[in-house]
Amino acid sequence: MSDIRSNRVAEQMKKELGELLSKKIKDPRVGFVTVTDVDVTGDLQQAKIFISVLGDEQKKHDTLVGLAKAKGFIRSEIGNRIRLRKTPEITFEFDEAFEYGNRIETILRDLNKDK
């Protein structure tokens, strides 16, 4: 039962974060951010937010620093929008799956060129 609820909360958080990051965060360090996934624990105490950032490594680092500084604001906004008794503690992490997939696709393309 709690697994279903945590999935619903994660999906709602993902939706709200997408809107929040594009419209409310004015920090110039935060670049073009896409929320790829949100993982919420079963007790709804922790939320791990996976993001993808357009740009080089420096831009990714700056975005992570900017999001860490805005963590309190983001958490309070999510709490107001979702109306949970206790808003989960959030952490941001890069989603490496997209880059990993691109690397595999490049390797496969190169192998097919050699044939």
N, CA and C atoms as a LAMMPS dump frame, in Angstrom:
ITEM: TIMESTEP
0
ITEM: NUMBER OF ATOMS
345
ITEM: BOX BOUNDS ff ff ff
-5.0000000000000000e+02 5.0000000000000000e+02
-5.0000000000000000e+02 5.0000000000000000e+02
-5.0000000000000000e+02 5.0000000000000000e+02
ITEM: ATOMS id mol type element x y z
1 1 1 N 0.823 -1.2 0
2 1 2 C 0 0 0
3 1 3 C 0.86 1.254 0
4 2 1 N 1.891 1.291 0.854
5 2 2 C 2.736 2.484 0.92
6 2 3 C 3.55 2.646 -0.36
7 3 1 N 3.823 1.525 -1.065
8 3 2 C 4.558 1.589 -2.313
9 3 3 C 3.743 2.34 -3.375
10 4 1 N 2.452 2.082 -3.41
11 4 2 C 1.574 2.777 -4.354
12 4 3 C 1.511 4.263 -4.019
13 5 1 N 1.42 4.574 -2.748
14 5 2 C 1.354 5.976 -2.329
15 5 3 C 2.661 6.698 -2.629
16 6 1 N 3.793 6.055 -2.368
17 6 2 C 5.077 6.704 -2.638
18 6 3 C 5.256 6.939 -4.134
19 7 1 N 4.77 6.028 -4.967
20 7 2 C 4.825 6.235 -6.42
21 7 3 C 3.953 7.417 -6.841
22 8 1 N 2.768 7.524 -6.261
23 8 2 C 1.888 8.658 -6.584
24 8 3 C 2.509 9.975 -6.156
25 9 1 N 3.104 9.993 -4.962
26 9 2 C 3.759 11.213 -4.468
27 9 3 C 4.948 11.558 -5.365
28 10 1 N 5.71 10.544 -5.778
29 10 2 C 6.863 10.779 -6.649
30 10 3 C 6.435 11.38 -7.98
31 11 1 N 5.369 10.861 -8.568
32 11 2 C 4.882 11.395 -9.846
33 11 3 C 4.374 12.824 -9.696
34 12 1 N 3.684 13.09 -8.606
35 12 2 C 3.182 14.441 -8.368
36 12 3 C 4.346 15.407 -8.141
37 13 1 N 5.354 14.961 -7.398
38 13 2 C 6.536 15.794 -7.167
39 13 3 C 7.264 16.078 -8.477
40 14 1 N 7.36 15.082 -9.334
41 14 2 C 8.027 15.262 -10.625
42 14 3 C 7.312 16.32 -11.463
43 15 1 N 5.999 16.257 -11.466
44 15 2 C 5.204 17.228 -12.215
45 15 3 C 5.389 18.636 -11.651
46 16 1 N 5.285 18.757 -10.351
47 16 2 C 5.409 20.074 -9.716
48 16 3 C 6.826 20.629 -9.839
49 17 1 N 7.827 19.768 -9.728
50 17 2 C 9.214 20.217 -9.855
51 17 3 C 9.511 20.737 -11.25
52 18 1 N 8.958 20.084 -12.261
53 18 2 C 9.165 20.558 -13.627
54 18 3 C 8.663 21.972 -13.803
55 19 1 N 7.482 22.228 -13.277
56 19 2 C 6.909 23.576 -13.366
57 19 3 C 7.676 24.56 -12.491
58 20 1 N 8.032 24.131 -11.309
59 20 2 C 8.719 24.994 -10.35
60 20 3 C 10.099 25.418 -10.853
61 21 1 N 10.855 24.47 -11.388
62 21 2 C 12.207 24.774 -11.857
63 21 3 C 12.207 25.665 -13.091
64 22 1 N 11.181 25.546 -13.904
65 22 2 C 11.162 26.366 -15.119
66 22 3 C 10.63 27.773 -14.875
67 23 1 N 9.791 27.969 -13.856
68 23 2 C 9.145 29.268 -13.681
69 23 3 C 9.542 30.027 -12.433
70 24 1 N 9.887 29.36 -11.358
71 24 2 C 10.085 30.038 -10.081
72 24 3 C 11.548 30.239 -9.684
73 25 1 N 12.437 29.368 -10.131
74 25 2 C 13.844 29.47 -9.741
75 25 3 C 14.534 30.474 -10.657
76 26 1 N 15.011 31.568 -10.069
77 26 2 C 15.622 32.649 -10.844
78 26 3 C 17.137 32.7 -10.699
79 27 1 N 17.726 31.71 -10.049
80 27 2 C 19.166 31.675 -9.837
81 27 3 C 19.875 31.533 -11.195
82 28 1 N 20.799 32.435 -11.533
83 28 2 C 21.482 32.342 -12.837
84 28 3 C 22.387 31.115 -12.958
85 29 1 N 22.747 30.499 -11.83
86 29 2 C 23.576 29.293 -11.888
87 29 3 C 22.796 28.092 -12.396
88 30 1 N 21.484 28.105 -12.19
89 30 2 C 20.649 26.976 -12.585
90 30 3 C 20.362 27.078 -14.074
91 31 1 N 20.874 26.108 -14.819
92 31 2 C 20.705 26.098 -16.266
93 31 3 C 19.402 25.437 -16.677
94 32 1 N 19.407 24.89 -17.878
95 32 2 C 18.234 24.2 -18.401
96 32 3 C 18.173 22.81 -17.766
97 33 1 N 17.26 22.647 -16.81
98 33 2 C 17.159 21.427 -16.014
99 33 3 C 15.912 20.653 -16.405
100 34 1 N 16.074 19.342 -16.544
101 34 2 C 14.944 18.453 -16.774
102 34 3 C 14.906 17.444 -15.639
103 35 1 N 13.753 17.316 -15.008
104 35 2 C 13.576 16.312 -13.957
105 35 3 C 13.244 15.001 -14.65
106 36 1 N 14.152 14.029 -14.55
107 36 2 C 13.945 12.758 -15.237
108 36 3 C 13.225 11.732 -14.377
109 37 1 N 13.438 11.783 -13.056
110 37 2 C 12.788 10.814 -12.179
111 37 3 C 12.832 11.321 -10.742
112 38 1 N 11.89 10.855 -9.951
113 38 2 C 11.861 11.14 -8.517
114 38 3 C 11.652 9.815 -7.803
115 39 1 N 12.501 9.534 -6.84
116 39 2 C 12.411 8.297 -6.063
117 39 3 C 12.112 8.67 -4.616
118 40 1 N 10.925 8.281 -4.131
119 40 2 C 10.501 8.599 -2.767
120 40 3 C 10.504 7.315 -1.953
121 41 1 N 11.046 7.4 -0.74
122 41 2 C 11.057 6.225 0.132
123 41 3 C 9.631 5.879 0.558
124 42 1 N 9.454 4.656 1.033
125 42 2 C 8.126 4.179 1.418
126 42 3 C 7.496 4.965 2.553
127 43 1 N 8.32 5.53 3.454
128 43 2 C 7.776 6.309 4.564
129 43 3 C 7.614 7.794 4.221
130 44 1 N 7.887 8.156 2.968
131 44 2 C 7.734 9.523 2.452
132 44 3 C 8.62 10.537 3.179
133 45 1 N 9.753 10.079 3.714
134 45 2 C 10.655 10.979 4.441
135 45 3 C 11.779 11.514 3.555
136 46 1 N 12.178 10.765 2.547
137 46 2 C 13.289 11.148 1.668
138 46 3 C 12.832 11.09 0.212
139 47 1 N 13.313 12.055 -0.578
140 47 2 C 13.037 12.052 -2.012
141 47 3 C 14.336 12.338 -2.745
142 48 1 N 14.691 11.453 -3.648
143 48 2 C 15.881 11.632 -4.471
144 48 3 C 15.397 12.081 -5.846
145 49 1 N 15.853 13.259 -6.269
146 49 2 C 15.401 13.845 -7.527
147 49 3 C 16.526 13.715 -8.538
148 50 1 N 16.249 13.006 -9.63
149 50 2 C 17.231 12.819 -10.686
150 50 3 C 17.004 13.875 -11.755
151 51 1 N 18.1 14.578 -12.115
152 51 2 C 17.985 15.667 -13.08
153 51 3 C 18.964 15.456 -14.226
154 52 1 N 18.636 16.084 -15.332
155 52 2 C 19.513 16.139 -16.486
156 52 3 C 19.709 17.61 -16.807
157 53 1 N 20.954 18.006 -17.073
158 53 2 C 21.277 19.409 -17.321
159 53 3 C 21.928 19.532 -18.687
160 54 1 N 21.471 20.504 -19.457
161 54 2 C 22.048 20.771 -20.757
162 54 3 C 23.295 21.636 -20.57
163 55 1 N 24.435 21.186 -21.083
164 55 2 C 25.66 21.966 -20.971
165 55 3 C 26.85 21.114 -20.6
166 56 1 N 27.974 21.794 -20.379
167 56 2 C 29.214 21.099 -20.042
168 56 3 C 29.267 20.779 -18.546
169 57 1 N 30.394 20.215 -18.123
170 57 2 C 30.54 19.788 -16.73
171 57 3 C 30.465 20.961 -15.755
172 58 1 N 31.031 22.115 -16.139
173 58 2 C 30.979 23.298 -15.269
174 58 3 C 29.539 23.758 -15.076
175 59 1 N 28.751 23.746 -16.146
176 59 2 C 27.349 24.149 -16.058
177 59 3 C 26.564 23.18 -15.173
178 60 1 N 26.876 21.894 -15.275
179 60 2 C 26.219 20.899 -14.428
180 60 3 C 26.545 21.136 -12.96
181 61 1 N 27.816 21.405 -12.675
182 61 2 C 28.23 21.659 -11.296
183 61 3 C 27.556 22.92 -10.754
184 62 1 N 27.531 23.989 -11.55
185 62 2 C 26.898 25.236 -11.121
186 62 3 C 25.403 25.034 -10.862
187 63 1 N 24.757 24.248 -11.701
188 63 2 C 23.331 23.981 -11.521
189 63 3 C 23.089 23.223 -10.228
190 64 1 N 23.933 22.243 -9.939
191 64 2 C 23.773 21.471 -8.706
192 64 3 C 23.97 22.359 -7.478
193 65 1 N 24.931 23.277 -7.539
194 65 2 C 25.161 24.21 -6.429
195 65 3 C 23.952 25.135 -6.262
196 66 1 N 23.426 25.65 -7.373
197 66 2 C 22.258 26.525 -7.318
198 66 3 C 21.032 25.821 -6.755
199 67 1 N 20.827 24.577 -7.151
200 67 2 C 19.684 23.812 -6.642
201 67 3 C 19.859 23.492 -5.16
202 68 1 N 21.091 23.242 -4.738
203 68 2 C 21.339 22.975 -3.319
204 68 3 C 21.028 24.211 -2.481
205 69 1 N 21.342 25.394 -2.999
206 69 2 C 21.044 26.632 -2.282
207 69 3 C 19.536 26.894 -2.215
208 70 1 N 18.809 26.474 -3.244
209 70 2 C 17.367 26.711 -3.305
210 70 3 C 16.559 25.554 -2.733
211 71 1 N 17.218 24.591 -2.117
212 71 2 C 16.541 23.381 -1.627
213 71 3 C 15.42 23.695 -0.637
214 72 1 N 15.63 24.621 0.271
215 72 2 C 14.602 24.978 1.249
216 72 3 C 13.378 25.588 0.585
217 73 1 N 13.607 26.497 -0.364
218 73 2 C 12.501 27.109 -1.091
219 73 3 C 11.737 26.064 -1.897
220 74 1 N 12.469 25.196 -2.578
221 74 2 C 11.832 24.157 -3.399
222 74 3 C 11.004 23.23 -2.525
223 75 1 N 11.544 22.841 -1.387
224 75 2 C 10.834 21.935 -0.478
225 75 3 C 9.557 22.586 0.055
226 76 1 N 9.624 23.864 0.421
227 76 2 C 8.425 24.532 0.939
228 76 3 C 7.372 24.7 -0.15
229 77 1 N 7.805 24.997 -1.377
230 77 2 C 6.851 25.112 -2.487
231 77 3 C 6.174 23.776 -2.78
232 78 1 N 6.94 22.703 -2.751
233 78 2 C 6.358 21.37 -2.969
234 78 3 C 5.368 21.052 -1.857
235 79 1 N 5.718 21.402 -0.62
236 79 2 C 4.815 21.17 0.508
237 79 3 C 3.507 21.926 0.358
238 80 1 N 3.571 23.145 -0.152
239 80 2 C 2.344 23.918 -0.371
240 80 3 C 1.502 23.359 -1.503
241 81 1 N 2.15 22.862 -2.533
242 81 2 C 1.415 22.385 -3.715
243 81 3 C 0.84 20.99 -3.538
244 82 1 N 1.552 20.106 -2.858
245 82 2 C 1.099 18.713 -2.727
246 82 3 C 0.289 18.496 -1.458
247 83 1 N 0.511 19.295 -0.44
248 83 2 C -0.218 19.203 0.818
249 83 3 C -0.028 17.86 1.517
250 84 1 N 1.221 17.581 1.836
251 84 2 C 1.538 16.41 2.64
252 84 3 C 1.703 16.847 4.083
253 85 1 N 1.51 15.929 4.998
254 85 2 C 1.704 16.251 6.411
255 85 3 C 3.153 16.658 6.668
256 86 1 N 4.063 15.895 6.109
257 86 2 C 5.488 16.233 6.215
258 86 3 C 6.096 16.111 4.825
259 87 1 N 6.703 17.189 4.363
260 87 2 C 7.316 17.193 3.037
261 87 3 C 8.632 16.42 3.092
262 88 1 N 8.876 15.542 2.116
263 88 2 C 10.117 14.757 2.127
264 88 3 C 11.359 15.645 2.028
265 89 1 N 12.427 15.194 2.655
266 89 2 C 13.733 15.838 2.522
267 89 3 C 14.243 15.515 1.117
268 90 1 N 14.692 16.526 0.374
269 90 2 C 15.06 16.29 -1.02
270 90 3 C 16.567 16.368 -1.218
271 91 1 N 17.034 15.53 -2.147
272 91 2 C 18.415 15.579 -2.615
273 91 3 C 18.387 15.511 -4.135
274 92 1 N 19.333 16.208 -4.757
275 92 2 C 19.426 16.225 -6.212
276 92 3 C 20.617 15.397 -6.659
277 93 1 N 20.406 14.603 -7.718
278 93 2 C 21.477 13.798 -8.306
279 93 3 C 21.346 13.845 -9.817
280 94 1 N 22.484 13.701 -10.497
281 94 2 C 22.451 13.668 -11.956
282 94 3 C 21.993 12.304 -12.431
283 95 1 N 21.196 12.305 -13.477
284 95 2 C 20.753 11.063 -14.105
285 95 3 C 21.727 10.752 -15.233
286 96 1 N 22.535 9.757 -15.019
287 96 2 C 23.575 9.414 -15.985
288 96 3 C 23.059 8.48 -17.08
289 97 1 N 21.813 8.054 -17.021
290 97 2 C 21.28 7.077 -17.968
291 97 3 C 21.272 7.619 -19.394
292 98 1 N 20.966 8.893 -19.572
293 98 2 C 20.904 9.476 -20.909
294 98 3 C 22.291 9.482 -21.552
295 99 1 N 23.294 9.928 -20.812
296 99 2 C 24.66 9.957 -21.34
297 99 3 C 25.175 8.544 -21.592
298 100 1 N 24.837 7.625 -20.705
299 100 2 C 25.238 6.228 -20.87
300 100 3 C 24.618 5.643 -22.138
301 101 1 N 23.341 5.928 -22.367
302 101 2 C 22.657 5.456 -23.571
303 101 3 C 23.262 6.046 -24.829
304 102 1 N 23.616 7.329 -24.8
305 102 2 C 24.255 7.954 -25.959
306 102 3 C 25.609 7.32 -26.255
307 103 1 N 26.361 7.013 -25.195
308 103 2 C 27.667 6.386 -25.389
309 103 3 C 27.524 5.005 -26.019
310 104 1 N 26.548 4.231 -25.574
311 104 2 C 26.313 2.902 -26.152
312 104 3 C 25.881 3.027 -27.609
313 105 1 N 25.013 3.989 -27.89
314 105 2 C 24.549 4.183 -29.266
315 105 3 C 25.704 4.569 -30.188
316 106 1 N 26.618 5.401 -29.709
317 106 2 C 27.779 5.795 -30.505
318 106 3 C 28.684 4.603 -30.786
319 107 1 N 28.891 3.772 -29.784
320 107 2 C 29.722 2.582 -29.962
321 107 3 C 29.084 1.642 -30.979
322 108 1 N 27.78 1.417 -30.871
323 108 2 C 27.092 0.536 -31.827
324 108 3 C 27.129 1.108 -33.242
325 109 1 N 26.992 2.411 -33.374
326 109 2 C 27.036 3.053 -34.694
327 109 3 C 28.427 2.883 -35.309
328 110 1 N 29.466 3.038 -34.476
329 110 2 C 30.829 2.875 -34.961
330 110 3 C 31.098 1.43 -35.393
331 111 1 N 30.546 0.466 -34.652
332 111 2 C 30.713 -0.94 -35.016
333 111 3 C 30.02 -1.247 -36.342
334 112 1 N 28.857 -0.66 -36.557
335 112 2 C 28.14 -0.885 -37.815
336 112 3 C 28.826 -0.217 -38.997
337 113 1 N 29.524 0.887 -38.77
338 113 2 C 30.267 1.54 -39.845
339 113 3 C 31.42 0.674 -40.318
340 114 1 N 32.056 -0.033 -39.38
341 114 2 C 33.199 -0.876 -39.724
342 114 3 C 32.795 -2.074 -40.568
343 115 1 N 31.563 -2.504 -40.479
344 115 2 C 31.119 -3.693 -41.24
345 115 3 C 30.889 -3.334 -42.626
